[in-house]
Amino acid sequence: MNKENRMLATFAGGCFWCMVKPFDEQPGIYSVVSGYTGGTKENPTYEEVCSEMTGHYEAVQITFDPEVFPYEELLKLYWQQIDPTDPGGQFYDRGQSYQTAIFYHDEQQKKLAEESKRKLEESGQFSKPIATKILPAKTFYPAETYHQGYYKKNPERYNAYQKGSGREAFIKGHWGENK
């Protein structure tokens, strides 16, 4: 893959552990980093973000090759990982840091994100309005090392969390087995 084709995408989808694996397994993805964005404190810690005092979201930042895996495909995959109708968080993770948001890095990403949100809203896939915000990208702070690649380091805990939080059942119920 050519370094010149590297772009960033940043998505908040609740617990960042659950947002890494779906993207990490795709062609054209250089990296998926768990972290914090959208807040006011520089270099926040996990504990600070969870305190709801920093304004940050748990998010993933994806470095990708748009010629191999276009941004539109990232958006489709993103929507299939979340409950976009829940304004209060995701599944049993509640609070601002667990809310959903697409952080755009340029005007083209903003346009594509808004279009994908509109299409999802019009699709009738969900009976409630789409609550996911579309916001300008802010500084992204990588999370602590133990959060990175959590699904690989702790597969049993990761799978138990996916199932126990309700995320797995929601995704299967709305998008089928392959998501």
Contacts in CASP RR format, 6 or more apart in sequence:
PFRMAT RR
TARGET T0000
AUTHOR 0000-0000-0000
METHOD contacts of the structure
MODEL  1
MNKENRMLATFAGGCFWCMVKPFDEQPGIYSVVSGYTGGTKENPTYEEVC
SEMTGHYEAVQITFDPEVFPYEELLKLYWQQIDPTDPGGQFYDRGQSYQT
AIFYHDEQQKKLAEESKRKLEESGQFSKPIATKILPAKTFYPAETYHQGY
YKKNPERYNAYQKGSGREAFIKGHWGENK
1 28 0 8 1.000
1 30 0 8 1.000
1 65 0 8 1.000
1 68 0 8 1.000
2 65 0 8 1.000
5 65 0 8 1.000
5 66 0 8 1.000
5 67 0 8 1.000
5 68 0 8 1.000
6 30 0 8 1.000
6 63 0 8 1.000
6 64 0 8 1.000
6 65 0 8 1.000
7 63 0 8 1.000
7 64 0 8 1.000
7 65 0 8 1.000
7 66 0 8 1.000
7 71 0 8 1.000
7 105 0 8 1.000
8 61 0 8 1.000
8 62 0 8 1.000
8 63 0 8 1.000
8 64 0 8 1.000
8 105 0 8 1.000
8 137 0 8 1.000
9 61 0 8 1.000
9 62 0 8 1.000
9 64 0 8 1.000
9 71 0 8 1.000
9 74 0 8 1.000
9 105 0 8 1.000
9 109 0 8 1.000
10 37 0 8 1.000
10 59 0 8 1.000
10 60 0 8 1.000
10 61 0 8 1.000
10 62 0 8 1.000
10 102 0 8 1.000
10 103 0 8 1.000
10 105 0 8 1.000
10 137 0 8 1.000
10 140 0 8 1.000
11 19 0 8 1.000
11 59 0 8 1.000
11 60 0 8 1.000
11 62 0 8 1.000
11 74 0 8 1.000
11 78 0 8 1.000
11 100 0 8 1.000
11 101 0 8 1.000
11 102 0 8 1.000
11 103 0 8 1.000
12 37 0 8 1.000
12 57 0 8 1.000
12 58 0 8 1.000
12 59 0 8 1.000
12 99 0 8 1.000
12 100 0 8 1.000
12 101 0 8 1.000
12 102 0 8 1.000
12 103 0 8 1.000
13 19 0 8 1.000
13 57 0 8 1.000
13 58 0 8 1.000
13 59 0 8 1.000
13 60 0 8 1.000
13 78 0 8 1.000
13 81 0 8 1.000
13 82 0 8 1.000
13 90 0 8 1.000
13 98 0 8 1.000
13 99 0 8 1.000
13 100 0 8 1.000
13 101 0 8 1.000
14 57 0 8 1.000
14 58 0 8 1.000
14 82 0 8 1.000
14 89 0 8 1.000
14 90 0 8 1.000
14 91 0 8 1.000
14 93 0 8 1.000
14 97 0 8 1.000
14 98 0 8 1.000
14 99 0 8 1.000
14 100 0 8 1.000
15 58 0 8 1.000
15 90 0 8 1.000
15 93 0 8 1.000
15 98 0 8 1.000
15 161 0 8 1.000
15 165 0 8 1.000
15 167 0 8 1.000
16 34 0 8 1.000
16 35 0 8 1.000
16 58 0 8 1.000
16 59 0 8 1.000
16 60 0 8 1.000
16 143 0 8 1.000
16 147 0 8 1.000
17 34 0 8 1.000
17 147 0 8 1.000
17 149 0 8 1.000
17 150 0 8 1.000
17 151 0 8 1.000
17 158 0 8 1.000
17 161 0 8 1.000
18 81 0 8 1.000
18 158 0 8 1.000
18 161 0 8 1.000
18 162 0 8 1.000
18 165 0 8 1.000
18 167 0 8 1.000
19 32 0 8 1.000
19 34 0 8 1.000
19 59 0 8 1.000
19 60 0 8 1.000
19 81 0 8 1.000
20 32 0 8 1.000
20 34 0 8 1.000
20 60 0 8 1.000
20 149 0 8 1.000
20 150 0 8 1.000
20 151 0 8 1.000
21 151 0 8 1.000
21 158 0 8 1.000
22 77 0 8 1.000
22 80 0 8 1.000
22 81 0 8 1.000
22 179 0 8 1.000
23 29 0 8 1.000
23 32 0 8 1.000
23 60 0 8 1.000
23 62 0 8 1.000
23 74 0 8 1.000
23 77 0 8 1.000
24 32 0 8 1.000
24 149 0 8 1.000
24 151 0 8 1.000
26 69 0 8 1.000
26 73 0 8 1.000
26 77 0 8 1.000
27 68 0 8 1.000
27 69 0 8 1.000
28 64 0 8 1.000
28 65 0 8 1.000
28 68 0 8 1.000
28 69 0 8 1.000
29 62 0 8 1.000
29 63 0 8 1.000
29 64 0 8 1.000
29 65 0 8 1.000
29 69 0 8 1.000
30 63 0 8 1.000
30 64 0 8 1.000
30 65 0 8 1.000
31 62 0 8 1.000
31 63 0 8 1.000
32 60 0 8 1.000
32 61 0 8 1.000
32 62 0 8 1.000
32 149 0 8 1.000
33 60 0 8 1.000
33 61 0 8 1.000
33 62 0 8 1.000
33 63 0 8 1.000
33 140 0 8 1.000
33 142 0 8 1.000
33 143 0 8 1.000
33 148 0 8 1.000
34 58 0 8 1.000
34 59 0 8 1.000
34 60 0 8 1.000
34 142 0 8 1.000
34 143 0 8 1.000
34 147 0 8 1.000
34 148 0 8 1.000
34 149 0 8 1.000
34 150 0 8 1.000
35 58 0 8 1.000
35 59 0 8 1.000
35 60 0 8 1.000
35 61 0 8 1.000
35 140 0 8 1.000
35 141 0 8 1.000
35 142 0 8 1.000
35 143 0 8 1.000
35 147 0 8 1.000
36 44 0 8 1.000
36 49 0 8 1.000
36 54 0 8 1.000
36 56 0 8 1.000
36 57 0 8 1.000
36 58 0 8 1.000
36 59 0 8 1.000
36 97 0 8 1.000
36 140 0 8 1.000
36 141 0 8 1.000
36 143 0 8 1.000
37 56 0 8 1.000
37 57 0 8 1.000
37 59 0 8 1.000
37 61 0 8 1.000
37 103 0 8 1.000
37 137 0 8 1.000
37 138 0 8 1.000
37 139 0 8 1.000
37 140 0 8 1.000
37 141 0 8 1.000
38 55 0 8 1.000
38 56 0 8 1.000
38 57 0 8 1.000
38 59 0 8 1.000
38 103 0 8 1.000
38 135 0 8 1.000
38 138 0 8 1.000
38 139 0 8 1.000
39 54 0 8 1.000
39 55 0 8 1.000
39 56 0 8 1.000
39 57 0 8 1.000
39 138 0 8 1.000
40 54 0 8 1.000
40 55 0 8 1.000
41 48 0 8 1.000
41 53 0 8 1.000
41 54 0 8 1.000
41 55 0 8 1.000
41 56 0 8 1.000
42 139 0 8 1.000
42 141 0 8 1.000
43 141 0 8 1.000
44 54 0 8 1.000
44 56 0 8 1.000
44 141 0 8 1.000
45 144 0 8 1.000
46 143 0 8 1.000
46 144 0 8 1.000
46 147 0 8 1.000
48 54 0 8 1.000
49 55 0 8 1.000
49 56 0 8 1.000
49 58 0 8 1.000
49 97 0 8 1.000
50 97 0 8 1.000
52 95 0 8 1.000
52 96 0 8 1.000
52 97 0 8 1.000
55 96 0 8 1.000
55 97 0 8 1.000
56 97 0 8 1.000
56 141 0 8 1.000
57 96 0 8 1.000
57 97 0 8 1.000
57 98 0 8 1.000
57 99 0 8 1.000
57 101 0 8 1.000
58 97 0 8 1.000
58 98 0 8 1.000
58 143 0 8 1.000
59 101 0 8 1.000
59 103 0 8 1.000
59 140 0 8 1.000
61 140 0 8 1.000
61 142 0 8 1.000
62 74 0 8 1.000
64 71 0 8 1.000
64 74 0 8 1.000
71 108 0 8 1.000
71 109 0 8 1.000
71 112 0 8 1.000
72 112 0 8 1.000
72 116 0 8 1.000
75 102 0 8 1.000
75 112 0 8 1.000
75 113 0 8 1.000
75 116 0 8 1.000
76 116 0 8 1.000
77 179 0 8 1.000
78 102 0 8 1.000
79 116 0 8 1.000
79 120 0 8 1.000
80 171 0 8 1.000
80 174 0 8 1.000
80 175 0 8 1.000
80 179 0 8 1.000
81 167 0 8 1.000
81 171 0 8 1.000
81 179 0 8 1.000
82 90 0 8 1.000
82 100 0 8 1.000
82 132 0 8 1.000
83 90 0 8 1.000
83 91 0 8 1.000
83 100 0 8 1.000
83 170 0 8 1.000
84 100 0 8 1.000
84 117 0 8 1.000
84 120 0 8 1.000
84 126 0 8 1.000
84 130 0 8 1.000
84 131 0 8 1.000
84 132 0 8 1.000
85 126 0 8 1.000
85 127 0 8 1.000
85 128 0 8 1.000
85 129 0 8 1.000
85 130 0 8 1.000
85 131 0 8 1.000
86 100 0 8 1.000
86 131 0 8 1.000
87 99 0 8 1.000
87 131 0 8 1.000
88 94 0 8 1.000
88 95 0 8 1.000
88 96 0 8 1.000
88 98 0 8 1.000
88 99 0 8 1.000
88 131 0 8 1.000
89 95 0 8 1.000
89 96 0 8 1.000
89 98 0 8 1.000
89 99 0 8 1.000
89 100 0 8 1.000
90 98 0 8 1.000
90 99 0 8 1.000
90 100 0 8 1.000
90 165 0 8 1.000
90 167 0 8 1.000
91 165 0 8 1.000
91 166 0 8 1.000
91 167 0 8 1.000
91 170 0 8 1.000
92 164 0 8 1.000
92 165 0 8 1.000
92 166 0 8 1.000
93 165 0 8 1.000
99 131 0 8 1.000
99 133 0 8 1.000
100 131 0 8 1.000
100 132 0 8 1.000
100 133 0 8 1.000
101 132 0 8 1.000
101 133 0 8 1.000
101 134 0 8 1.000
101 135 0 8 1.000
102 113 0 8 1.000
102 117 0 8 1.000
102 132 0 8 1.000
102 133 0 8 1.000
102 134 0 8 1.000
102 135 0 8 1.000
103 135 0 8 1.000
103 136 0 8 1.000
103 137 0 8 1.000
103 138 0 8 1.000
104 110 0 8 1.000
104 113 0 8 1.000
104 134 0 8 1.000
104 135 0 8 1.000
104 136 0 8 1.000
104 137 0 8 1.000
105 137 0 8 1.000
110 134 0 8 1.000
110 136 0 8 1.000
113 134 0 8 1.000
114 134 0 8 1.000
117 130 0 8 1.000
117 132 0 8 1.000
117 134 0 8 1.000
120 126 0 8 1.000
120 130 0 8 1.000
121 129 0 8 1.000
121 130 0 8 1.000
125 174 0 8 1.000
126 174 0 8 1.000
142 148 0 8 1.000
146 153 0 8 1.000
150 157 0 8 1.000
150 158 0 8 1.000
151 158 0 8 1.000
162 168 0 8 1.000
163 169 0 8 1.000
171 179 0 8 1.000
172 179 0 8 1.000
END
